[in-house]
Amino acid sequence: MRLCALIFLRGIMSEMPLKLCGIVCEYNPFHSGHRLHLNRAKELSGCDALVCVMSGNFVQRGEPAILDKFTRAAEAVHQGAALVIELPAAFCLSAAPDFAYYAVKLLDQMGVQSICFGSECGELTALQAVANDRTLHSNLKTELDAGISFAQAACNHPLLQAPNNILAVEYLRALHEIKSFITPFTIKRQGNYHSDCVDTPYASASAIRADRKNNYENSTTYLSRNCLEALRCAALPDLEKFFVLLKYKLCTSLPKQLEQINGITEGLQNRLIRSAAISNSFEKFWERISSKRYPSGRLRRILINTLLDIDKKTIFNSKYAPGYFKVLAVSHDFLRNLKYFETALLMTNEDLNKISNQTEKELLRIDSTASLLYGLLTGKSCPDLLSHPQIMEP
């Protein structure tokens, strides 16, 4: 069942009777470890309902999601979430600080009382100590601004060697920066994030994605039947089609234009242009642009940012924009609680005129273009603005 229009939640309008806990997620795809996280979040926070801020059709690794955002959101609600809202593509394709900041900002504006995130550390006190270390973060910022990768800049701090710890610290820093009253909780991550092994109690999403070569036969115990069927029907993104689009974009853009793209520093745009011009395949192009200075995740984000025209100015201005919440899926039981939010109903593309903030309009343009690009790469029609949020029946 679907709603009759897109709903943009503007924030809490009146006192909601439910206690809400927020989760920042990607569910790429949703598996048994995520189900454990949902259950533990409910236990730790004592909440009445879970609100998820989820990446859309592109994820923070700088890749198209293995399943489209509506399919993944529906699975999250089936597994216990009450509401899934979309993290705008501009922030899904940003480094950890901006990814975390905007996700936390959305949850704060929604009025959630707590947030629960996984971490390899599993100790909130240790994570908070790192988050509060101003000297450490000042040094990190200096090195990052100089174009050094996060992994290199943080190499002397053991806690920051693990990806979920990094995000956990950024969530805590964001809570402090926006002066939020949200109470944080963390649970220790089960399994190895980098492992491709699917014979452990909790396999990673990476391991499950790698099991595609076996038609997910080794992943059946970690996935619901609906998710397994969706994965087996999903098409891989066409990298050569991606390269054709990217090559055209790079070879018809001026270096000064590309310099404004989020993530591009130190004249990287010149290397991208040169490499695109002399490469006849994505494989050759990737070989020419890869280096130890630029981790693969960062490079992938930069390439997609280039195609979507996500610039540094938009990311900066978004910190001061009002913010909106695009509903991807909502449980039937939670639907009645949407009345506590100030809402804007958008029926058609023309209704974008109701959005007065220019930064919000730009974020919506990026989301719409991201869905178009996702459809082109996967061969699956994936409209954005005219797609309706899903009401999941109990």
C-alpha positions in Angstrom: 0.0 0.0 0.0 1.3 3.5 -0.8 0.6 7.0 0.3 -1.1 9.3 -2.2 1.7 11.8 -2.2 5.3 12.4 -1.1 5.4 13.6 2.4 8.1 16.1 3.5 8.2 16.1 7.2 9.4 19.6 8.5 9.8 18.6 12.1 7.8 18.1 15.2 4.7 20.3 15.2 3.2 19.1 18.5 4.0 16.8 21.3 4.2 13.2 20.1 3.1 10.6 22.7 5.7 8.1 21.5 9.4 7.8 22.6 11.5 7.5 19.5 15.0 6.1 18.9 16.9 7.0 15.8 19.2 4.7 13.7 21.4 5.8 10.8 21.7 3.0 8.3 22.3 1.8 4.7 20.9 -1.8 4.8 22.9 -2.8 1.8 21.3 -5.3 2.1 19.3 -5.8 5.4 20.5 -8.9 7.2 20.4 -10.7 10.6 23.0 -8.4 12.2 20.8 -5.4 11.4 17.8 -7.2 13.0 19.9 -7.7 16.1 20.7 -4.0 16.1 17.0 -3.0 15.9 16.2 -5.3 18.7 19.0 -4.1 20.9 18.2 -0.5 20.1 14.7 -1.0 21.5 16.0 -2.7 24.6 18.7 -0.1 25.4 16.6 3.0 24.6 13.2 1.8 25.9 11.7 3.4 22.9 8.2 2.9 21.5 9.3 3.2 17.9 12.4 3.2 15.7 13.1 5.9 13.1 15.7 5.1 10.5 17.6 7.6 8.4 18.8 5.5 5.4 21.0 6.1 2.4 19.1 6.2 -0.9 20.1 4.6 -4.1 23.8 5.3 -3.6 25.8 4.4 -0.4 28.7 5.9 1.4 31.1 3.4 -0.1 30.6 5.4 -3.3 28.6 2.6 -5.0 25.0 2.1 -6.2 23.1 0.2 -3.5 22.6 -3.5 -4.3 18.8 -2.9 -4.0 16.9 0.3 -4.6 15.9 2.5 -1.7 12.2 1.6 -1.6 12.9 -2.1 -1.5 15.4 -1.7 1.3 13.1 0.7 3.3 10.2 -1.8 3.0 12.4 -4.6 4.4 13.5 -2.4 7.3 9.9 -1.8 8.2 9.0 -5.5 7.9 11.9 -6.2 10.3 10.8 -3.7 13.0 11.4 -0.1 12.0 8.4 2.2 12.3 9.5 4.9 9.8 12.3 5.1 7.2 13.3 8.5 5.8 15.9 9.1 3.2 19.3 10.7 3.8 19.8 13.0 0.8 22.2 11.6 -1.8 24.6 14.6 -1.4 25.4 13.3 2.1 25.3 9.6 1.3 28.2 10.4 -1.1 30.1 12.5 1.5 33.0 11.7 3.9 32.1 10.4 7.4 31.8 13.9 9.1 29.2 15.3 6.7 27.4 11.9 6.3 27.1 11.7 10.1 26.3 15.4 10.7 23.3 15.6 8.4 21.9 12.3 9.5 22.0 13.4 13.2 20.6 16.8 12.2 17.6 15.1 10.6 17.0 12.9 13.7 17.3 15.9 16.0 14.8 17.8 14.0 12.4 14.9 14.1 12.5 15.0 17.9 13.9 11.6 18.6 15.0 11.1 22.2 17.9 8.7 21.6 20.2 7.3 18.9 21.7 3.8 18.8 24.7 3.0 16.6 27.0 0.0 16.2 30.8 0.2 16.9 33.7 -2.2 17.0 34.6 -0.7 20.3 31.2 -1.1 22.0 32.2 1.4 24.8 30.4 4.7 24.7 32.9 6.3 27.2 35.9 5.5 25.0 34.1 6.8 21.9 33.0 10.0 23.7 36.6 10.6 24.9 37.8 10.6 21.3 34.9 12.7 20.1 35.7 15.3 22.8 39.5 15.5 21.9 39.6 18.9 20.2 43.4 18.7 19.6 43.0 15.4 17.8 40.2 16.7 15.5 42.0 19.9 14.9 45.0 18.0 13.7 42.8 15.7 11.6 41.1 18.6 10.0 44.4 20.2 9.1 45.6 17.0 7.4 42.3 16.3 5.7 42.2 19.9 4.3 45.7 19.2 2.9 44.3 16.3 0.9 45.5 13.5 3.1 43.1 10.6 3.4 41.3 10.0 6.7 43.0 6.6 7.1 46.4 8.2 6.8 45.5 11.1 9.1 44.1 8.8 11.8 46.8 6.1 11.6 48.2 6.9 15.0 44.9 6.5 16.8 43.9 2.8 17.2 40.2 3.4 17.9 39.9 5.3 14.6 41.2 2.3 12.5 37.7 0.7 12.4 34.9 2.1 10.1 32.1 1.9 12.6 34.1 3.5 15.3 34.8 6.4 13.0 31.1 6.9 12.3 30.3 6.5 16.0 32.7 9.3 16.9 31.3 11.5 14.1 27.7 10.9 15.4 28.8 12.0 18.9 30.6 15.1 17.5 27.5 16.0 15.5 25.3 15.7 18.6 27.7 18.1 20.4 27.9 20.5 17.5 24.2 21.0 17.1 23.7 21.0 20.9 21.3 18.1 20.7 19.6 16.5 23.8 19.5 13.1 22.1 20.9 10.3 24.3 23.4 8.1 22.5 23.8 4.3 22.9 26.2 2.0 21.2 26.3 -1.8 20.7 29.4 -3.8 19.9 29.4 -4.9 16.3 29.2 -8.6 15.7 31.5 -10.1 13.0 34.2 -8.5 10.8 33.2 -5.6 8.6 36.0 -6.5 6.1 35.4 -10.2 6.0 34.0 -12.0 3.0 33.2 -15.0 5.1 29.5 -16.1 5.3 29.9 -19.0 7.7 29.9 -16.9 10.9 26.9 -16.1 13.2 26.6 -12.6 11.8 27.9 -12.1 8.2 28.7 -8.6 7.1 26.8 -6.9 4.3 30.1 -7.0 2.3 30.3 -10.8 2.6 26.6 -11.1 1.5 27.2 -8.9 -1.5 30.3 -11.0 -2.4 28.1 -14.1 -2.3 26.3 -13.0 -5.4 28.6 -15.2 -7.4 27.0 -18.2 -5.6 23.5 -16.8 -6.2 23.4 -16.1 -2.4 23.3 -19.8 -1.6 25.6 -19.3 1.4 23.7 -16.3 2.7 20.2 -17.7 3.2 20.4 -17.9 7.0 21.1 -14.1 7.2 18.4 -12.9 4.9 14.6 -12.9 4.9 12.8 -14.7 2.0 11.7 -11.3 0.5 15.2 -9.9 0.6 16.8 -13.0 -0.8 14.3 -13.0 -3.8 14.9 -9.3 -4.4 18.7 -9.9 -4.4 18.5 -12.8 -6.9 16.5 -10.6 -9.3 18.7 -7.5 -8.9 20.9 -6.4 -11.8 24.5 -5.4 -11.3 25.3 -1.8 -12.3 26.9 -1.5 -15.7 30.3 0.0 -15.1 31.0 0.6 -18.8 27.8 2.6 -19.2 28.9 4.5 -16.1 32.2 5.2 -17.7 30.7 6.5 -20.9 28.6 9.0 -18.9 31.6 9.9 -16.8 34.0 10.3 -19.7 31.6 12.7 -21.4 31.2 14.7 -18.3 34.9 15.0 -17.6 35.9 15.7 -21.1 33.3 18.5 -21.6 34.0 20.2 -18.2 36.6 22.8 -17.4 39.1 22.1 -14.6 37.7 25.1 -12.7 34.2 23.7 -12.8 35.4 20.3 -11.6 37.4 21.9 -8.8 34.1 22.8 -7.1 33.0 19.1 -6.9 32.7 17.8 -3.4 35.8 15.8 -2.5 38.1 17.1 -5.2 41.3 18.6 -3.9 45.0 19.2 -5.0 44.2 19.4 -8.7 42.8 15.9 -8.9 40.4 17.2 -11.6 43.3 17.5 -14.0 44.2 13.8 -13.5 40.6 12.7 -13.9 40.3 14.7 -17.2 43.6 13.3 -18.6 42.9 9.7 -17.6 39.3 9.8 -19.0 40.6 11.2 -22.4 43.1 8.3 -22.9 41.0 5.4 -21.4 38.7 3.2 -23.4 37.2 1.3 -20.4 36.4 1.8 -16.8 39.0 -0.7 -15.8 41.8 1.2 -17.5 40.5 4.6 -16.2 40.4 3.2 -12.6 44.0 1.9 -12.9 45.2 5.4 -14.0 43.5 7.4 -11.2 44.1 5.0 -8.3 46.7 5.9 -5.8 47.6 5.4 -2.1 46.8 9.0 -1.5 43.1 8.6 -2.5 41.3 5.6 -0.9 39.0 3.7 -3.3 35.9 4.8 -1.4 36.7 8.4 -1.6 37.5 8.1 -5.4 34.2 6.4 -6.0 32.3 9.1 -4.2 34.1 11.8 -6.2 33.2 10.1 -9.5 29.5 9.9 -8.7 29.6 13.4 -7.2 31.0 14.6 -10.6 28.2 13.0 -12.5 25.5 14.4 -10.1 27.2 17.9 -9.9 27.4 17.7 -6.1 29.5 20.7 -5.2 31.2 21.9 -2.0 29.0 24.9 -1.7 25.8 22.8 -1.5 27.4 20.6 1.3 28.4 23.7 3.2 25.1 25.6 2.9 23.1 22.5 3.9 24.3 22.9 7.5 22.2 26.0 7.6 19.2 24.9 5.5 15.9 24.0 7.3 16.1 20.4 6.3 13.4 18.0 5.0 12.5 14.4 5.6 11.5 12.3 2.6 9.5 9.3 3.8 10.4 6.0 2.0 8.3 3.6 4.1 6.2 3.7 7.2 4.5 1.1 9.3 0.7 1.1 9.3 0.7 1.4 13.0 3.0 4.5 13.0 1.1 6.2 10.2 -1.3 8.0 12.6 1.6 9.6 14.3 2.6 11.6 11.2 -0.1 14.1 12.3 2.4 15.3 14.9 4.7 16.6 12.2 4.5 19.7 10.2 4.2 18.3 6.7 4.3 19.4 3.0 2.6 17.3 0.5 4.2 17.3 -3.0 2.0 15.7 -5.7 4.0 16.6 -8.8 7.3 18.1 -9.9 5.6 21.5 -10.2 5.0 21.4 -6.5 8.7 21.9 -6.0 7.8 25.6 -6.2 6.5 25.1 -2.6 10.1 24.7 -1.5 11.5 28.2 -1.1 15.0 27.4 0.2 17.4 27.1 -2.7 19.7 24.6 -1.0 16.8 22.3 -0.4 15.8 22.6 -4.1 19.4 21.7 -5.0 19.4 18.7 -2.7 16.1 17.5 -4.3 17.5 17.9 -7.8 20.5 15.8 -6.8 18.2 13.1 -5.3 16.1 13.0 -8.5 19.2 12.9 -10.7 20.7 10.1 -8.5 17.6 8.0 -9.0 17.8 8.6 -12.8 21.5 7.5 -12.8 20.7 4.5 -10.6 18.1 3.4 -13.1 20.4 3.9 -16.1 23.2 1.8 -14.4 20.9 -1.0 -13.2 18.4 -1.1 -16.0 15.6 -0.7 -13.5 13.2 2.2 -13.6 13.6 4.1 -10.4 11.7 7.4 -10.4 12.2 9.7 -7.4 9.9 12.6 -6.8 6.7 10.9 -8.1 7.4 7.6 -6.3 5.2 7.3 -3.3 6.2 6.2 0.3 5.1 2.8 1.3 2.7 2.0 4.1 3.6 -1.5 5.3 0.7 -3.6 6.5 1.1 -5.4 9.8 
